[in-house]
Amino acid sequence: MTVETLVSERYAEGAQERQEALCCPVDYDASLLKILPQEIIERDYGCGDPSRYVEAGDVVLDLGSGGGKICYMAAQIVGDKGAVIGVDMTDEMLELARSYQGEMASKLGSDRVDFKKGYIQDLSLDVEAMEQFLKDNPVDDLQSLQRLDQWKAQQKANTPLITDDSVSLVVSNCVLNLVAQSDRAQMLQEVFRVLKPGGRVAISDIVCDETVPDHLQQDAELWSGCISGAFQEKEFVQAFLDAGFVGVSYDKWEAEPWQVVEGIEFRSVTLVATKPASSGLIDAGQAVLYRGPFASVEDDLGNRFSRGDRTAVSKRTFELLTQGIYEEHFIGMQPAQPTDNGCFCKPAGTLRAPSETKGGNHQGGEESSGCC
């Protein structure tokens, strides 16, 4: 039995009757729960509240959306200018989430939530479309198998389930640990693909303090229960760095473990990260000043910042460090007049003379009209 089948079967049961072992206590924003159907609240399984990272106007993608609780919470925050997409592979969960779409659209004032059937490690593949194709074109020999492979390649290229650079925030609530080890690198590459440059992730999941031994990983009950498939705490961070994310950090860390199995502690965390832009490596005359409290820091792009120094940065790095999770740590400094000095080729840690930003806006993380 595959990991996908095992997980789907257990969560199909969870869609019909609440499974206490599939979740740990979470303090959700009660104001966002008021309009949710009680059935969705009761059939929800998670270990955190990634909806707290949603902003007005966001296009949110919820990986493993289940009965739709986080999606419907996020929909209240994004407003009419935003949208929410839930992806899940379990029919029973999708049925539960979709059964309330009309009611929730009426309460929200617009239909801004969409639920899609798919695998979170392959966000290009439209599973419902594939199921219809298989119904019309059964696979019973090598030729029909090749025909399916060709159809999948065309569908993923021409009409992907989630398109490139289309999402501003990816969230997930205790789902990534359910994906097979062999599929995890591809899963995070897919998350990176669908995010817009500057897009964020907020992933609530279970991590462990030691590597889970093979005999526990082979335990079907522990795996589908979000335990033996947990990422080791350092490996979880590294996996996002390897996928190309920056600013990877633990924003939430439960001091007390959720469970302890054979001396290994399993606890709830929320990891946040950002997809950097691939463009904007120009010298616009900007600088940032690292506030402290450390003597110096280095970011995931190799830039170095000493406390109190006006450090020259590219337009891309300036925009990255003056918003989101970085903004409380840096003061952004604009030149008095918009400038384009061509490619930013300065060595890391190069200082910007005060005269270059004298008279320009100094910002503590807020957008500046002088930003080119």
C-alpha positions as CSV (number, residue, x, y, z in Angstrom):
1,M,0.0,0.0,0.0
2,T,1.4,3.4,-1.0
3,V,1.8,6.3,1.5
4,E,-0.9,8.2,-0.4
5,T,-3.4,5.4,-0.1
6,L,-2.7,4.9,3.5
7,V,-3.1,8.5,4.4
8,S,-6.2,9.0,2.2
9,E,-7.9,6.0,3.9
10,R,-7.3,7.3,7.4
11,Y,-8.4,10.8,6.6
12,A,-11.4,9.5,4.7
13,E,-12.5,8.0,8.1
14,G,-11.7,11.4,9.7
15,A,-14.1,13.1,7.3
16,Q,-16.9,10.8,8.5
17,E,-16.1,10.8,12.2
18,R,-13.7,12.9,14.3
19,Q,-10.4,11.2,15.0
20,E,-8.8,12.7,18.1
21,A,-5.4,11.1,17.5
22,L,-5.0,13.1,14.3
23,C,-4.6,16.5,15.9
24,C,-3.2,18.4,18.8
25,P,-4.7,21.4,20.7
26,V,-4.6,24.7,18.7
27,D,-5.7,28.1,19.8
28,Y,-7.5,29.4,16.7
29,D,-8.8,32.9,16.2
30,A,-12.4,32.5,17.6
31,S,-13.7,35.5,15.5
32,L,-12.9,33.6,12.3
33,L,-14.7,30.4,13.5
34,K,-18.0,32.1,14.1
35,I,-19.4,31.6,10.6
36,L,-17.9,28.2,10.0
37,P,-20.2,25.2,9.9
38,Q,-19.7,23.1,13.1
39,E,-19.1,20.0,11.0
40,I,-16.1,21.5,9.4
41,I,-14.7,22.6,12.7
42,E,-15.2,19.1,14.2
43,R,-13.6,17.3,11.2
44,D,-10.5,19.5,11.2
45,Y,-7.1,18.0,11.9
46,G,-4.0,20.1,12.5
47,C,-1.2,21.3,14.8
48,G,-1.1,25.1,14.2
49,D,-2.9,28.1,12.8
50,P,-1.3,29.3,9.5
51,S,-4.3,31.5,8.9
52,R,-2.6,34.0,11.2
53,Y,-0.2,34.8,8.4
54,V,-2.8,35.7,5.8
55,E,-3.1,39.3,4.6
56,A,-5.8,41.2,2.8
57,G,-5.6,40.7,-1.0
58,D,-3.6,37.5,-0.7
59,V,-4.0,34.6,-3.1
60,V,-3.7,31.7,-0.7
61,L,-2.9,28.1,-1.4
62,D,-3.7,25.6,1.3
63,L,-1.8,22.3,0.9
64,G,-3.9,19.4,2.2
65,S,-6.9,21.5,2.8
66,G,-9.1,18.7,4.3
67,G,-12.5,19.8,5.2
68,G,-11.7,23.5,4.4
69,K,-11.4,25.0,7.8
70,I,-8.2,27.0,7.2
71,C,-9.5,27.9,3.7
72,Y,-12.7,29.4,5.0
73,M,-10.8,31.2,7.8
74,A,-8.4,32.7,5.3
75,A,-11.2,33.7,3.0
76,Q,-12.5,36.1,5.6
77,I,-9.1,37.8,5.7
78,V,-8.2,38.1,2.0
79,G,-11.4,39.9,1.2
80,D,-13.0,40.5,-2.2
81,K,-9.6,41.2,-3.8
82,G,-8.1,37.9,-2.7
83,A,-8.7,34.3,-3.3
84,V,-8.2,30.9,-1.6
85,I,-7.3,27.6,-3.2
86,G,-7.4,24.3,-1.3
87,V,-5.7,21.2,-2.7
88,D,-6.4,17.8,-1.2
89,M,-6.4,14.2,-2.5
90,T,-9.1,12.6,-0.3
91,D,-12.5,12.5,-1.9
92,E,-14.4,12.5,1.4
93,M,-12.6,15.6,2.6
94,L,-13.2,17.4,-0.7
95,E,-16.9,16.5,-0.5
96,L,-17.1,17.9,3.0
97,A,-15.4,21.2,2.0
98,R,-17.3,21.7,-1.2
99,S,-20.7,20.9,0.4
100,Y,-20.6,24.2,2.2
101,Q,-19.2,26.4,-0.6
102,G,-22.6,28.0,-1.5
103,E,-23.4,28.7,2.2
104,M,-20.0,30.2,2.8
105,A,-20.0,32.3,-0.4
106,S,-23.3,33.8,0.8
107,K,-21.8,34.6,4.3
108,L,-18.6,36.0,2.8
109,G,-20.3,38.0,0.1
110,S,-18.5,36.4,-2.8
111,D,-17.3,33.0,-3.9
112,R,-13.6,33.3,-3.3
113,V,-12.7,29.7,-2.3
114,D,-11.9,26.9,-4.7
115,F,-11.1,23.3,-3.8
116,K,-9.1,21.1,-6.2
117,K,-8.1,17.5,-6.2
118,G,-4.4,17.0,-6.4
119,Y,-1.2,15.8,-4.9
120,I,0.7,18.4,-3.1
121,Q,4.0,17.0,-4.4
122,D,2.7,17.5,-8.0
123,L,0.7,20.7,-8.2
124,S,0.6,20.6,-12.0
125,L,-1.4,17.4,-12.2
126,D,-5.2,17.9,-12.2
127,V,-6.3,14.6,-10.6
128,E,-10.0,15.0,-11.3
129,A,-9.3,15.6,-15.0
130,M,-7.0,12.5,-15.0
131,E,-9.8,10.4,-13.4
132,Q,-12.2,11.5,-16.2
133,F,-9.6,10.7,-18.8
134,L,-9.1,7.2,-17.3
135,K,-12.8,6.6,-17.3
136,D,-12.9,7.4,-21.0
137,N,-9.6,5.8,-21.8
138,P,-9.0,2.8,-19.5
139,V,-5.4,1.6,-19.1
140,D,-5.2,-2.1,-20.0
141,D,-2.0,-2.4,-22.1
142,L,1.3,-0.7,-22.8
143,Q,-0.2,1.5,-25.6
144,S,-2.9,2.9,-23.3
145,L,-0.4,3.5,-20.6
146,Q,1.8,5.5,-23.0
147,R,-1.4,7.4,-24.0
148,L,-2.0,8.3,-20.4
149,D,1.6,9.5,-19.9
150,Q,1.3,11.7,-23.0
151,W,-2.0,13.1,-21.7
152,K,-0.5,13.9,-18.3
153,A,2.5,15.7,-19.9
154,Q,0.2,17.8,-22.1
155,Q,-2.2,18.6,-19.3
156,K,0.6,19.6,-16.9
157,A,2.2,21.8,-19.5
158,N,-0.9,23.4,-20.9
159,T,-3.4,23.5,-18.0
160,P,-1.6,22.9,-14.7
161,L,-3.7,22.6,-11.6
162,I,-1.8,25.6,-10.1
163,T,0.1,27.8,-12.5
164,D,3.6,29.2,-12.1
165,D,4.1,32.4,-10.0
166,S,0.4,32.7,-9.2
167,V,0.2,32.5,-5.4
168,S,1.2,35.0,-2.7
169,L,1.0,32.7,0.3
170,V,1.2,28.9,0.7
171,V,0.0,27.5,4.0
172,S,-0.4,24.0,5.3
173,N,-1.5,22.5,8.6
174,C,0.2,19.3,9.6
175,V,0.3,17.8,6.2
176,L,3.9,17.9,4.8
177,N,5.0,15.1,7.2
178,L,2.4,12.8,5.5
179,V,4.2,12.9,2.2
180,A,6.6,10.1,1.3
181,Q,10.3,10.9,1.9
182,S,11.1,10.3,-1.8
183,D,8.6,13.0,-2.8
184,R,9.5,15.8,-0.4
185,A,12.1,17.6,-2.5
186,Q,9.7,17.7,-5.4
187,M,6.9,18.9,-3.1
188,L,8.9,21.9,-2.0
189,Q,10.1,22.6,-5.6
190,E,6.4,22.7,-6.5
191,V,5.7,25.2,-3.7
192,F,8.5,27.3,-4.9
193,R,7.2,27.2,-8.5
194,V,3.7,28.3,-7.8
195,L,4.7,31.2,-5.5
196,K,5.1,34.7,-6.9
197,P,8.5,36.3,-6.4
198,G,8.3,37.7,-2.8
199,G,5.7,35.1,-2.0
200,R,5.6,33.6,1.5
201,V,5.1,30.2,3.1
202,A,3.6,29.5,6.6
203,I,3.8,25.8,7.4
204,S,2.5,24.4,10.6
205,D,3.8,20.9,11.1
206,I,5.3,18.4,13.5
207,V,9.1,18.1,13.8
208,C,11.2,15.8,15.9
209,D,14.4,16.4,17.8
210,E,16.1,13.2,16.6
211,T,15.9,11.3,13.3
212,V,13.1,8.8,13.4
213,P,14.5,5.2,13.0
214,D,13.3,3.0,10.1
215,H,11.2,0.7,12.3
216,L,9.0,3.6,13.4
217,Q,8.8,5.0,9.9
218,Q,7.4,1.6,8.8
219,D,4.6,1.9,11.4
220,A,1.5,2.8,9.3
221,E,-0.4,4.0,12.3
222,L,2.4,6.3,13.4
223,W,3.0,7.7,9.9
224,S,-0.7,8.5,9.1
225,G,-0.9,10.0,12.7
226,C,1.6,12.7,11.8
227,I,4.3,11.2,14.0
228,S,6.9,8.9,12.3
229,G,7.0,11.0,9.1
230,A,8.0,14.1,11.0
231,F,10.9,16.1,9.7
232,Q,13.9,16.4,12.0
233,E,14.0,20.0,13.2
234,K,17.2,21.0,11.4
235,E,16.3,19.0,8.2
236,F,13.0,20.8,8.0
237,V,14.7,24.2,7.8
238,Q,17.4,22.8,5.4
239,A,14.7,21.4,3.0
240,F,13.3,24.8,2.4
241,L,16.8,26.4,1.9
242,D,17.6,23.6,-0.6
243,A,14.4,24.5,-2.5
244,G,15.6,28.1,-2.9
245,F,13.7,29.9,-0.1
246,V,15.2,32.6,2.1
247,G,14.4,33.9,5.5
248,V,13.6,30.4,6.6
249,S,12.8,30.5,10.3
250,Y,10.7,29.0,13.1
251,D,8.1,31.6,14.0
252,K,6.3,29.3,16.4
253,W,7.9,26.5,18.6
254,E,5.9,24.6,21.2
255,A,8.1,24.2,24.3
256,E,6.3,21.0,25.4
257,P,6.3,18.1,23.0
258,W,3.0,16.8,21.6
259,Q,4.1,13.2,21.9
260,V,7.3,11.3,23.0
261,V,7.9,8.0,21.3
262,E,10.9,5.9,22.2
263,G,12.5,9.0,23.8
264,I,12.1,11.1,20.6
265,E,10.2,14.4,21.1
266,F,7.6,15.4,18.5
267,R,6.3,19.0,18.7
268,S,4.3,21.5,16.8
269,V,6.1,24.3,15.0
270,T,5.3,26.9,12.3
271,L,7.9,27.6,9.7
272,V,7.9,30.8,7.6
273,A,10.0,31.6,4.5
274,T,10.1,33.8,1.4
275,K,10.7,33.1,-2.3
276,P,13.3,35.7,-3.5
277,A,12.8,37.5,-6.8
278,S,15.1,36.4,-9.6
279,S,15.3,40.0,-11.0
280,G,16.1,43.4,-9.5
281,L,19.9,42.9,-9.2
282,I,20.5,46.5,-9.9
283,D,22.2,49.3,-8.0
284,A,19.5,51.8,-7.2
285,G,21.7,53.7,-4.6
286,Q,19.9,52.1,-1.7
287,A,21.3,51.0,1.7
288,V,20.1,49.2,4.8
289,L,21.2,49.6,8.3
290,Y,21.0,46.5,10.6
291,R,19.5,47.5,13.9
292,G,21.0,44.7,16.0
293,P,21.0,43.1,18.6
294,F,23.8,40.9,17.1
295,A,27.2,42.3,16.1
296,S,26.6,41.1,12.5
297,V,24.3,38.8,10.5
298,E,24.4,37.1,7.1
299,D,21.3,36.4,5.1
300,D,20.5,33.4,2.9
301,L,21.7,35.2,-0.2
302,G,25.2,35.7,1.2
303,N,24.8,39.3,2.1
304,R,26.6,40.5,5.3
305,F,25.4,43.2,7.6
306,S,27.2,44.8,10.6
307,R,25.1,46.5,13.3
308,G,24.9,50.2,12.7
309,D,26.5,50.2,9.2
310,R,24.9,51.6,6.1
311,T,25.3,48.6,3.9
312,A,24.9,48.9,0.1
313,V,22.3,46.5,-1.3
314,S,20.7,45.7,-4.7
315,K,17.1,46.7,-5.3
316,R,16.0,43.1,-4.8
317,T,17.7,42.8,-1.4
318,F,16.4,46.2,-0.4
319,E,12.8,45.2,-1.1
320,L,13.3,41.9,0.6
321,L,14.8,43.3,3.8
322,T,12.3,46.1,4.2
323,Q,9.1,44.0,4.3
324,G,7.8,40.8,5.8
325,I,9.8,38.9,8.4
326,Y,12.9,41.0,7.9
327,E,11.5,44.5,8.3
328,E,11.8,44.8,12.1
329,H,15.5,44.2,11.9
330,F,16.5,46.7,9.2
331,I,16.2,50.4,8.4
332,G,15.9,51.1,4.6
333,M,17.6,54.1,3.2
334,Q,16.7,55.6,-0.2
335,P,18.9,58.0,-2.3
336,A,17.5,61.6,-2.5
337,Q,16.8,61.0,-6.2
338,P,15.9,57.7,-7.9
339,T,19.0,56.2,-9.3
340,D,20.0,53.4,-11.7
341,N,23.7,52.6,-11.5
342,G,23.4,49.5,-13.5
343,C,24.2,46.0,-12.3
344,F,24.8,45.6,-8.5
345,C,28.3,44.1,-8.5
346,K,29.6,45.2,-5.1
347,P,31.1,42.6,-2.7
348,A,29.0,41.5,0.2
349,G,29.3,43.9,3.1
350,T,30.2,47.0,1.0
351,L,29.3,50.2,2.9
352,R,27.3,53.0,1.4
353,A,28.6,56.5,2.1
354,P,26.1,58.7,4.0
355,S,26.3,61.2,1.2
356,E,24.7,58.7,-1.1
357,T,21.5,58.5,0.9
358,K,21.5,61.9,2.5
359,G,18.1,63.6,2.0
360,G,16.4,60.4,1.0
361,N,13.7,58.6,2.8
362,H,14.6,56.4,5.8
363,Q,12.1,53.7,6.4
364,G,11.6,51.2,9.2
365,G,10.0,48.6,7.0
366,E,7.2,50.6,5.4
367,E,6.9,51.1,1.6
368,S,8.5,54.2,0.3
369,S,7.3,56.2,-2.7
370,G,10.9,56.7,-3.7
371,C,11.6,53.0,-4.4
372,C,12.5,52.5,-8.0
